[in-house]
Amino acid sequence: MTSSPEPGTDTGSEPVDVTASRTVRWRWLRSYPVRRVLQGLITLFVVATFNFWLFRMLPGDPARLIARESRLSPEAFEQLRESFGLNEPAWSQYLTYLTKIVRFDTGISFKARMPVTDLLKPALSNTLILTGAALVLIFVFGLAFGIVAGWRRGTRTDTSLTLTALTLWSLPTFWVGLMLVLLFSISLGLLPVAGIRSVAAIYRTPFDELRDVLEHLVLPAATIAIVSVGSIALIMRNSLAEVADEDYMLAARARGLRPRTILWRYGVRNAFLPTFTLMALTLGLLMAGTIQTEVVFSWPGLGLLMYEAVQDRDLPLLEAAFFVIAVIVVIATTIADLFYSRLDPRIRSS
Amino acid sequence: MSDTEGILDRQISRRQFMAYSGKFGVAAMLASPMVAAACGGETASGVMRFGHLNIFDTPNPVVTVSTPDMHWLVYDRLMEFDNNLSPQLSLATSRDLSNGGATVTYKIRSGVEFHDGEPLTSADIKYSFELYRDTKKGLFGGFFEPLETVEAPDDETVVLHFSGPPALDPSVGAPIIPAHIWQGMSPEDIDIFGNDEMIGSGAFKLNEYTPDTRLVLDRNSDWWGWSSNDGPKTGTLEQIIKVQLANEETIANSLRNDEIDVTGTLSSPDIWAGLQGEPNVVVEEYPGLVLDHFGINVYEDPDNPGQPHPNSGGNPLLLDPVIREAMSWAMDRQRLVDLVLGGRGEKGTVVLPPGLGDAFLEIPEGEQANGNPAKAREILDAAGYVDRDGDGVRESPDGEKLSFRLFASTVIDRLPLYAELIKPMLEDVGMEIQGVFGEDDPTLIQRVFVDADWDMYTWVWQTPPDATFMLSVQSCDQFGNLSDTYYCDAEYEALFKAQQTEGNPAQRLDMVKQAQQIFYDSFAYCVMAYPTKLQAYRDDNLVGWPFVNNGITTNWSTETFLIVSEA
C-alpha cells in the first residue's frame, strides 16, 4: 500500500510511505522481548494491587495495629490515623500507594517508625547472599546427580540417586536446619548457630569479616540446598534420559564419537533446556521460600523480616517486601524467558 | 539396561563418582570452619551479648510499647526501679512531697549532658513530661494522666502537680528526652520519627541499630552514675549487644555455643530445662510479674441489668455468675501448671501476681474455687442447669444449651495449650465447648477489646511492679481499651480509684486487696497460673550477675547491665 502527499502540498522531498513507516515505528512493540517486559509490568501492577487490598482485608483496625497499646484515647487513635494517612478513603490510599511505588517510596513502618526502605535494603542483600550461595550448591550438586542418574538410567546408581533426590525433596526445611545445627553446631561445635556475623566479633581485616560471614552462611545455605537439590536433579535426570533415545544421539554414536563428547555436546546441551527454566523459577521460589531457613538460623534476611512483619501486622513493610519479591521473580522469569527464546527460537515465533 | 551404560564407566567408575561427590560435599560443608579454625576468630572483651526474641519495636521512646530496658540504658529517668523493684532516686537527688502528696518537687543532678554534649536541665524534663501527658502515646503516656502541670523554676528543679497523690509516680519510668532535638515536632511528626540517633543522657549511647536484628550500645564514660557519690555503679561493660533471634531454640543453642551471654525470658520450660547442666551455663528461676488467665465476656447492658449489652457478641448465659463459678471449680489448675508450665509456676487465683509481694491477696487453699468438678456439677444442678435431652450438654431453665466458644492467642505457645486442656474439663461438667479457636494477637485484640465478640479466651498479662495497672484493666473506664471482660462493678471501681490517690501505704494495700477479692468472687477471670520467669546466662565471660527480683535482666530494672563486669 502506498500513499502520496496531499494535492498542493510541497514536501520538498521524495514521497514517503507513511503507513509502512508507522508499521516499522511500532513493530518493536510486537517484538517478543517488549511483549515479555510489558507482561512483567502488568504482573507487577496486579501484584501491587493485590498486596494493597489483601492486607487491608485482614481483621483489625490498622491504627490499633500501629499503636499496639490499647490505652490510647480515641483522639490519639484518630491522630495516628492521620499520621499514617489511614483517615483517607480506601481508594485514595490506594492511589497514594501506587504513586509511592512509582517513586520507590515504600512508606513508614508501623512498628519501627522508620522508612521501610531502610529495613528492606540490608535484609534484601542478606537474602541475596544466602540464596546466591544456595543456588550455587543446588545447581552444582543437582546437575551432577541428574546427569549421572540420567546417563545411567535403569542402573542401581540411577535408582539410588533418584531415591535420594526424592527423599531430600520431601524433607521439611526447618527439620533439616535443626538437624544440621544439632550436628555441626551443638555436637561438633564447628559452625555458629545463628545470625550472619558473630555477635561481638573484632575484624582486623576484611578477610576476617568475609570468613565470619562464610562461616555463618554454610548451614543455612546447605539447608536450602539439601531440600532443593532433588528437583533439579530429577528434572535433569529425566531430560537426559529422554534425549538419550533421540535419533541424533544414535547418529552420534554411529559416527564413533567419544562417549564424553556425546554426553556433553549432544546429551547435556539438549537436556539442559527444561532445567534452565526450572533454575529461573527456583530463584524466585528461593526468594520467597527462605522464610523457614531464615527463621531457624535467625538469618537477618527478607524472609525473617516478613516473618516478623506478619506477626506485627506491619502492613507497609509487608506490602513492600511482597512487592520486592514479586519484582525479583518477574525479573528472573523474564530474563529466563528471553534467554530461553534465544536458545529455542520456536518460543519467539509462538 | 540402557545402551549408553558404561560410557561414564570409561571415564570414572560409579564408586569413584560417589566417593568424589561425597568428598566434595563434605569438603564444601567443612571448608569454612576449617579456615575459621585456622584463622582463630576474635571476640571483643567487656561485651554483654544479649539474645532476645525482640530488641524493641522502635528507638523512639515516646511511642514505644515494648520492653523499655534498652531505652532506659540510653535515657535517664528521675527515678528507677532497683533490683527489688523498689523505686529509687536516679537522675534526681531529692524528692519532696507537699500538698498532701499531690505535688512532687525534684532536685536533679547538675552538670549532666546529653550524648551530643548539650546540657540536660529541668526544661528538658518539663518538655518530656508534658509531651507524654499531652500525646498519651506509647508505654509511658498512660501513666501521666493524673499529671496536671509541670514547673521548672530553675535548671535543677522540677515541680510536678498531680490531681491527687499518685500511687505510681510516672517519673520512675519516663525517659527524659532532649528538648533541643524533639521540640518543634508535631504529634504527627513524632508518630513517624525513627529516632535513629537516640540521643539521651544515659549510661550507654547508641553505636549501631539494625531493626529486628541488632542493637549495639557503647558505654558512656561521662555518665554521672559511674562516679556517683551515692553509690557508683560498678559494672565495667564497654558494650551491650542485643541481638534478635527468631525463636527460643535458637536462643538456647546460641547460649550453649557461646554465641550469647544471656537469654531473655524463656517461655518454654522444656527449652530452659534443656540448658541445665550445660558447661558454664547457669539456669535461674525468678518470681514473675505475669498471670495467665481465662477471661469471660460479662458485657452487661447497664440499662438492663442481667441482659447482654447490645454491642456484645458473647453468650448471654455467661452473665450468670453461677456458670462462671462452675467453670472455675471445673478447672484443675495444678494440672495446668504441671502440663503447660512443666511445674514452673503457681496455681492462679487473684488478678495480681504473687511477684507483687505485699499487694498480692493470698486466697487460702480451702477457699479457692479450683479443681472440684463435683462442686461444679452441684452448683449447676442447684441453679437449674441440667441436661434435659440426654446429649451430655446442660441446658438453662429456658432451654439454652451451655455451649460456648473458646479463643486462644496463638502468639504465645502456652495459651492454646491451656485452652486445649480446659476444654475437656468444662465438658466434663456438662458444658459444650464449640472448639478452641486459635487467633493471632491483632485478630484477637480486635475481637475481645474492640468488637466484644467472644465467650471465653486465654490471655496473658505482664504487669509493672505496682498494683494500679492490673487493677485498672477491670475498671469501667477501660471499656474498648484495656478491659478484656467488660466487667464493671461500682464497689470495685470506688476502691480502685481510691487506692490511686491513697497516701497511706497500709490503707492502700487494704484497698488493693479488697478490690482483688471482689473481682475474684465475680469469676469474670479464672486466673490459671502465675508462671515463673525462666532465664539462663553464661558465667565464663562475665561475672557479678545479681539475683534481681523478676529476672537477671528484667523489664523494669536496668541494674544488671550496670553492675556486671568482664571475667
Interface residues (C-beta under 8 A of the other chain):
Chain A: L58 P59 G60 D61 R64 L65 I66 A67 R68 E69 S70 R71 L72 S73 A76 Q79 L80 E82 S83 F84 I108 S109 K111 A112 R113 M114 P115 D118 L119 P122 L137 F141 A144 F145 V148 W151 R152 R153 G154 T155 T157 L178 V181 F184 S185 I186 G189 L190 L191 P192 V193 A194 G195 S198 V199 A200 A201 I202 R204 D208 R211 D212 L214 E215 L217 V218 A222 A244 M249 P259 R260 I262 L263 E294 V295 V296 F297 S298 P300 L304 L305 Y307 E308 Q311 D312 R313
Chain B: M1 S2 T4 E5 I7 L8 R10 Q11 R14 F17 M18 S21 G25 A28 M29 L30 S32 P33 V35 A36 C39 G41 E42 T43 A44 V47 R49 D57 T58 N60 V63 V65 T135 K136 K137 G138 L139 G141 G142 P187 E188 D191 I192 F193 G194 N195 D196 T210 P211 D212 T213 R214 Q239 I241 V243 Q244 L245 A246 N247 E249 T250 N253 S254 R256 N257 E259 I260 V411 D440 P442 T443 I445 Q446 R447 F449 V450 N481 L482
